[in-house]
Amino acid sequence: MGDGAWSPGPNEAEDEQSDSLELSAGVSQFVEGIGMLMEKYGLPRIGGRIMGLLMLDNKPLSLDDISKLLGVSRASVSTNLRMSEISGLAVRVAKPGDRRDYYIGAENIWLRTMEANNRDVSLMLEVARKAMPNIPKEEIVARTRLQELIDFYEFFRERLDQITEEWQAYKVKMYGQGNS
């Protein structure tokens, strides 16, 4: 997956994709739910919908495919896919003999979203640590709250690292794979 080339698996016909561009009710429900969830966090709903779609399908999808599946403009899909690609959630791939770009969800897309959150936590931790020495000792409430924030985020980062390691081991045990 990482080399940018895609080849169909044993049960995937290349022409099946363009013939059956329709989401099941359950997949559509998930895609819409992820879109609404991402919107709550200030991200574009369409970006969340694209992420939801890529989370559940391993077949490469073109801009046109995604646009048709989600019922949105190709321009909106293009803009949001660029953001997803930059953040490491979408991967652009090529099909031999086809000049169009196709996209798949990154390996471990759900884990990558947690890692992105962990990076945000690290930034918050850095801001808090830099501020702490500049808060006067007599501002007890502010210092106490800031120290608790620092302690929580340190605790969170440590646990997330442990959870990631445990997940990889569990995945190998349950699915026989470690990195997809």
N, C-alpha and C positions, 0 to 999 in steps of 0.2 A: 504494500500500500504506500509506503513512504517514497518510492521512486517516481511517483507521478503517472505510472502506467497502470492500466486496469485490464484484467482479463476475466472473462466470465467463469464462474465456478461450474461444477458439474451439472447443476440443476438450473442454470441461468442461460436462457437463450437471448442473444443480443437484440433480436427484433421484438422480443416480448415487451420491452420497455415502452416503445412508442405506441403499441397497440392497446395497452391497458393502463392508461394514465387516469386512475381513479382511486381515491382513498376509501378504505372501508370506514364504517361508522366509528369503530373503536379507534382507529388510527387518527381519523379526523378529530375526534374528541380530545385525544392526547395532544395533537398538534395545536389545536385552539387553546387548550388549557395551558400549554407551555408559553404560547404567545401572550396570553393574559397575565400569566405569572411574571414574565419578563417585563411587561408593561408596568406592572406594579413597582418594579425596581428602576423605572425611568428609562428603560430601553425600548426601542421600537417593537411594537407587537409583531410586525412582519419578520423581524430578525428572530424573535422567539419562535414563531411558527416554522421558519426555515430550520432552526436548530432542532425543534421537535421532529420535523420530517426526517432530517438527516440522522437523528438518533435511532430511528426505527427501521431504516432501510440501508442496505449496504450496496445497492446498485447505484452506479454513477448517474446523476441527473443533470441535464443541461439547464441553462437559464430558462429556456422555453418550457421544459418539463416542469420545473418548479413553479413557474408562472401559471401554467395551466392547472397544476394540482392545487395550488393555493388560491387561484382566482384573483391574482394581483398583477400589476404591471411588471414587465420585464425589467424596466429601469429600477424599480423598487427592489426587486430580487437581486439585481446586479450590485446595487449599493450595499445592501445588507450582507450579501455573500462576501463582498470585499472586507467588510468589518469582521465577519466570522473567520475568514481566512487569516487576517492579520492576528486575530486573537487565538488562532490555533484550533478553532472548533470545526472548521471546514477545510478540506483538502481538495485542491484542483487536480484533476487527473485528465489524461488523454486516452482516447480510444484510437487504435491503429486505423489509419485511413480517414479519420474524421477530424476536421479542423476546429470543430467547436470545443469549448471548454466544458468539462463535466465536473461535478462536485460530489464528494462523499463526506460523511461525518468522520471526524478524526477518530483514531483509535482511542478507546476509553474516554469518549466525549463527556460522560458524566463525571469521571474523575478529573478531567481537565477543567471542568467548571469549578470543581472544589479547589483545585490548585490555583485557579484565577482568584477565587475568594481568599485563599491563603496569602497570595501576593498582596491583596488589598489589606488584609490583616497586618501583614508585615509593614506596609506603609503607615497604617494607623499607629502601630507600635512605635515606629521610628518618630512620628510626630509627637507622640506622648512622651517618649524618653527625652527628646530634645527640650520639651516644654518643662518637664519636671524641675530641673535645677533653677528655672527662672520664676517659679511660683514661691512667693515668700512663705516661710515656715509658719507664720501666724494664720495663713489661709488654710486652716486644717481641713475643712470640707473639700475644697478643691484638690488639695494634695491627696487626701484619702481616696476620693473618687478616681483621680488619675492613676494612683497606684493600683487600685483595684482593676481598672481598665488594662493596665500593663500586665498585671498578673493573669487576668483572664485570657488576654490574647497570647501570652506566652504558653499558657496551659492549652489553649485551643490549637496552636501551631504544633505543639508536641504531640497532642492526641491525633491530629490529622495525619501527621507523618506515620504514627503507629497504625492507624486505621488503613492507610494506603498500603503499607506492608502486609497487614493481615488480609486485606482484600485481594492482593495479588496471589498470596498463598491459597486462599479460599478458592479463587477463580481457577487456579491450576488444578486443585483437588476436584472441584465440581465440574468444570468444563474442559479440562485438559489444555488450557491455554493461559498464557500469562500477560500478553500485551495487546489484546484486541478488545 
